[in-house]
């Protein structure tokens, strides 16, 4: 029954977002993709290539969020900012750039010593030009809630964990071939019982992006993830798109092999893809009166589908299904380690 109850938020979220997508798409078709009031004048000067609304995915999301990779983990980049390494679609000519909602589920086997996890996250994306150069500052407040709906009976930890913070990303176009980016994501990460200084995490880093041709893009950088495990990690890789239908995205920490399909004539095409990513986080927790640091991580292999560059004002929905491998929950002070079995993964992201 715990397994079934954990799925209820997934079905509710997917159904609600699908219902919402219809009126948004209809409004967009009527107004030609316009969103909101007239743009603030100084925002209108932001270069068109500086921002992307195709989340998530924490690096985190190169996500976040979120190696916090993709929406779920605060690590290298915020989930929204991580997509700046990829090709950028249209952006809003205003301070507000959009928001995203993410929900994911990792199943438990049902054994007494297993871990089952439900994750919810949201962030809002704002952007403004820098007053002293042609760069742009991207501000992304975020909140994440992780609930272990099943966990070992001997584990004296609260089953609900929280993360709240803000991601600051600066990006500058050096020339038509080069972009540079720096980011920092101060985050409060705790079970709300242990509110010591250990709950403050400061992931950040930098990356350079080189686009020599329309078919190739290379990126290289380093990130401090804010996690006890994999505290410092390289980020980057390459993207090769030989034509409009195929794309090999070997950008760590979320590589993807993508195929563009158009199942419905007259409607937006989709990308279907096979992806790998890291997911996890570190929290300050209270274990029966003792302060400790809990770090959870898993490696996901997933099949996904998402829309290909939706217009402004349209909902962008991404759904991924797969498995979670090499799962581990460990504690820094008590040195306890739990290694759950392979789990089923569902990941849903909605952006507007």
GUNU-33165 format. One record per residue (C-alpha): residue in three letters; x, y, z. Coordinates in steps of 0.2 Angstrom, whole numbers, plus 2048, in hexadecimal, padded with zeros to 3 digits. Example, Ala and Ser with C-alpha at 12.3 -4.5 7.8 and 13.67 -1.06 7.14 Angstrom:
<nodes>
 resn  px  py  pz
  Ala 83E 7EA 827
  Ser 844 7FB 824
</nodes>
This chain:
<nodes>
 resn  px  py  pz
  Unk 800 800 800
  Unk 80E 80C 803
  Unk 814 809 7F2
  Unk 803 80D 7EB
  Unk 801 81D 7F6
  Unk 812 823 7F0
  Unk 80C 823 7DE
  Unk 7FC 82D 7E1
  Unk 806 83E 7E0
  Unk 80D 838 7D0
  Unk 7FC 835 7C8
  Unk 7F4 844 7CF
  Unk 802 84F 7C9
  Unk 803 848 7B7
  Unk 7F0 849 7B6
  Unk 7EF 85B 7BC
  Unk 7FD 861 7B0
  Unk 7F6 859 7A1
  Unk 7E5 862 7A5
  Unk 7EE 872 7A6
  Unk 7F8 870 796
  Unk 7E8 871 78B
  Unk 7E3 883 790
  Unk 7F5 889 790
  Unk 7F8 882 77E
  Unk 7E7 88A 778
  Unk 7EB 89B 77F
  Unk 7FC 89A 777
  Unk 7F5 896 766
  Unk 7E9 8A5 767
  Unk 7F6 8B2 76C
  Unk 804 8AC 762
  Unk 80F 8A6 770
  Unk 80E 8B7 77A
  Unk 810 8B6 78C
  Unk 80B 8C3 799
  Unk 80C 8D6 798
  Unk 818 8E0 78E
  Unk 82A 8DD 792
  Unk 834 8E8 79E
  Unk 83F 8F2 793
  Unk 850 8EE 79B
  Unk 84C 8DC 79B
  Unk 849 8DC 788
  Unk 85B 8DF 785
  Unk 860 8CD 78C
  Unk 868 8C3 77E
  Unk 85D 8B6 777
  Unk 869 8A8 77A
  Unk 86C 8AB 78C
  Unk 85E 8A1 794
  Unk 855 890 792
  Unk 845 88B 799
  Unk 848 878 796
  Unk 84C 875 7A9
  Unk 851 86A 7B3
  Unk 85A 863 7B1
  Unk 867 868 7C6
  Unk 87A 864 7B9
  Unk 86F 865 7C2
  Unk 863 863 7BE
  Unk 87D 864 7AC
  Unk 866 867 7C3
  Unk 85F 869 7CB
  Unk 860 86A 7D1
  Unk 862 867 7D3
  Unk 886 851 7D4
  Unk 875 857 7D7
  Unk 86F 853 7C6
  Unk 85F 859 7BE
  Unk 850 85F 7C8
  Unk 852 855 7D8
  Unk 863 85A 7DE
  Unk 86B 86B 7E2
  Unk 87C 869 7DC
  Unk 885 871 7CD
  Unk 878 87B 7C4
  Unk 866 87E 7C8
  Unk 85B 873 7BD
  Unk 855 882 7B2
  Unk 867 889 7B0
  Unk 86E 878 7AC
  Unk 865 879 79B
  Unk 86F 889 797
  Unk 87D 87D 791
  Unk 871 877 784
  Unk 868 880 775
  Unk 85D 88D 77C
  Unk 84B 890 776
  Unk 842 8A0 777
  Unk 842 8AA 787
  Unk 836 8B6 78F
  Unk 83B 8C9 78E
  Unk 837 8CC 7A0
  Unk 83F 8C9 7B2
  Unk 834 8BA 7B4
  Unk 83A 8AB 7A9
  Unk 82F 89D 7AE
  Unk 82D 88F 7BB
  Unk 82F 87C 7BC
  Unk 827 86F 7C7
  Unk 82F 85E 7C9
  Unk 829 84D 7D1
  Unk 833 83D 7D2
  Unk 830 82C 7D9
  Unk 83D 81E 7DE
  Unk 834 80E 7E3
  Unk 839 802 7F1
  Unk 838 7EF 7F0
  Unk 82D 7EE 7FF
  Unk 83A 7E6 80B
  Unk 83C 7ED 81C
  Unk 84D 7F4 818
  Unk 849 7FC 808
  Unk 848 80F 803
  Unk 83A 816 7F9
  Unk 83B 829 7F4
  Unk 82E 836 7EE
  Unk 836 847 7E9
  Unk 82D 858 7E5
  Unk 836 867 7DF
  Unk 832 878 7D8
  Unk 83C 887 7D2
  Unk 838 898 7CB
  Unk 844 8A0 7BE
  Unk 848 8B3 7BD
  Unk 855 8BB 7B2
  Unk 85C 8CD 7B0
  Unk 86B 8D5 7A6
  Unk 87B 8D9 7B0
  Unk 87D 8EC 7B1
  Unk 890 8EB 7AE
  Unk 891 8DF 79F
  Unk 887 8D6 792
  Unk 884 8C7 79D
  Unk 874 8C1 7A6
  Unk 870 8BC 7B8
  Unk 864 8AE 7BA
  Unk 85B 8AC 7CB
  Unk 852 89C 7CF
  Unk 84A 89A 7E1
  Unk 847 888 7E4
  Unk 83F 87C 7F0
  Unk 840 869 7F1
  Unk 837 85C 7FC
  Unk 83D 84A 7FE
  Unk 832 83D 807
  Unk 838 82B 80B
  Unk 828 822 80A
  Unk 831 812 80F
  Unk 841 810 818
  Unk 84A 805 824
  Unk 842 802 835
  Unk 853 805 83E
  Unk 855 816 836
  Unk 852 824 843
  Unk 850 831 836
  Unk 840 83C 831
  Unk 839 836 821
  Unk 836 847 81A
  Unk 845 852 815
  Unk 845 864 80E
  Unk 850 86F 803
  Unk 84E 882 7FF
  Unk 85A 88E 7F7
  Unk 85D 899 7E8
  Unk 868 896 7D9
  Unk 872 8A5 7D2
  Unk 879 8A2 7C1
  Unk 883 8AF 7B6
  Unk 885 8AC 7A4
  Unk 88F 8B6 797
  Unk 891 8B4 784
  Unk 8A3 8B7 781
  Unk 8A1 8B6 76E
  Unk 897 8AC 762
  Unk 8A0 89C 766
  Unk 8A3 89D 779
  Unk 898 89F 789
  Unk 89E 89F 79B
  Unk 893 89C 7AA
  Unk 895 89C 7BD
  Unk 889 897 7CA
  Unk 886 895 7DD
  Unk 877 88E 7E5
  Unk 876 891 7F8
  Unk 86A 884 7FF
  Unk 862 880 810
  Unk 861 86D 811
  Unk 859 865 820
  Unk 84C 85A 829
  Unk 847 86A 832
  Unk 84D 861 843
  Unk 860 864 840
  Unk 861 876 83B
  Unk 874 878 83E
  Unk 881 87F 832
  Unk 882 86E 82A
  Unk 871 872 822
  Unk 879 880 818
  Unk 880 87A 807
  Unk 889 885 7FA
  Unk 88A 87C 7EA
  Unk 891 886 7DB
  Unk 89E 886 7CD
  Unk 8A1 88B 7BB
  Unk 8A1 885 7AA
  Unk 8A7 88B 798
  Unk 89D 886 789
  Unk 8A4 886 777
  Unk 899 884 768
  Unk 8A4 883 758
  Unk 896 87E 74C
  Unk 883 87C 74C
  Unk 886 869 74F
  Unk 892 869 75D
  Unk 893 870 76E
  Unk 8A1 86D 77C
  Unk 8A0 872 78E
  Unk 8AC 870 79C
  Unk 8AC 875 7AF
  Unk 8AC 870 7C1
  Unk 89F 871 7CE
  Unk 89E 86F 7E1
  Unk 88E 865 7E4
  Unk 88B 869 7F6
  Unk 889 856 7F9
  Unk 895 84C 805
  Unk 897 83F 7F7
  Unk 89E 845 7E7
  Unk 8A1 857 7EE
  Unk 8AB 85D 7DF
  Unk 8A7 856 7CE
  Unk 8AB 85B 7BC
  Unk 89D 861 7B1
  Unk 89C 862 79E
  Unk 89E 858 78F
  Unk 897 85A 77D
  Unk 887 85A 773
  Unk 887 854 761
  Unk 877 857 756
  Unk 87B 851 744
  Unk 869 855 73F
  Unk 859 85B 746
  Unk 853 849 74B
  Unk 862 842 755
  Unk 86C 849 763
  Unk 879 842 76E
  Unk 87B 84C 77E
  Unk 88A 846 787
  Unk 889 854 794
  Unk 88E 84D 7A5
  Unk 885 84B 7B1
  Unk 876 847 7A6
  Unk 87A 83F 795
  Unk 86C 83B 789
  Unk 86A 833 778
  Unk 85B 83C 770
  Unk 850 839 761
  Unk 843 846 75B
  Unk 832 83F 756
  Unk 822 847 750
  Unk 814 83B 754
  Unk 806 847 751
  Unk 805 851 741
  Unk 803 864 743
  Unk 809 863 756
  Unk 819 866 75E
  Unk 826 858 75C
  Unk 82E 84E 76B
  Unk 83F 848 770
  Unk 840 836 777
  Unk 850 832 77F
  Unk 85A 826 78A
  Unk 863 82F 798
  Unk 86D 82C 7A7
  Unk 86F 838 7B7
  Unk 874 839 7C9
  Unk 867 83D 7D6
  Unk 869 841 7E8
  Unk 86D 84D 7F6
  Unk 874 851 807
  Unk 869 856 816
  Unk 86D 85B 828
  Unk 863 84F 832
  Unk 85F 84A 844
  Unk 861 838 849
  Unk 859 835 85A
  Unk 861 845 861
  Unk 872 844 857
  Unk 876 850 849
  Unk 87C 847 839
  Unk 87D 84A 826
  Unk 873 83E 81B
  Unk 878 83C 809
  Unk 86D 832 7FD
  Unk 871 82E 7EB
  Unk 86C 824 7DC
  Unk 871 822 7CA
  Unk 862 822 7BE
  Unk 860 81A 7AD
  Unk 850 821 7A5
  Unk 846 822 795
  Unk 83E 833 792
  Unk 833 83D 787
  Unk 832 850 786
  Unk 82B 85E 77B
  Unk 837 865 76E
  Unk 838 878 772
  Unk 827 87D 777
  Unk 821 88F 773
  Unk 821 89C 781
  Unk 811 89A 78B
  Unk 810 887 788
  Unk 813 87A 796
  Unk 822 86F 793
  Unk 820 85E 79A
  Unk 82E 851 79C
  Unk 82B 83F 7A2
  Unk 838 832 7A6
  Unk 837 820 7AB
  Unk 845 815 7B0
  Unk 84F 80C 7BE
  Unk 85A 812 7CC
  Unk 86B 809 7CF
  Unk 879 80A 7DC
  Unk 86D 812 7E9
  Unk 875 817 7F9
  Unk 870 820 809
  Unk 87E 824 815
  Unk 882 82E 825
  Unk 892 838 828
  Unk 893 837 83B
  Unk 88B 826 83F
  Unk 893 81E 82F
  Unk 883 814 82C
  Unk 880 80F 81A
  Unk 871 808 811
  Unk 871 801 800
  Unk 85F 7FF 7F9
  Unk 85C 7F4 7EA
  Unk 859 7FA 7D9
  Unk 849 804 7D8
  Unk 83C 80A 7CA
  Unk 83D 81D 7C6
  Unk 830 829 7C0
  Unk 835 83B 7BD
  Unk 829 848 7B7
  Unk 82D 85B 7B4
  Unk 822 869 7AE
  Unk 828 87A 7A9
  Unk 81F 889 7A4
</nodes>
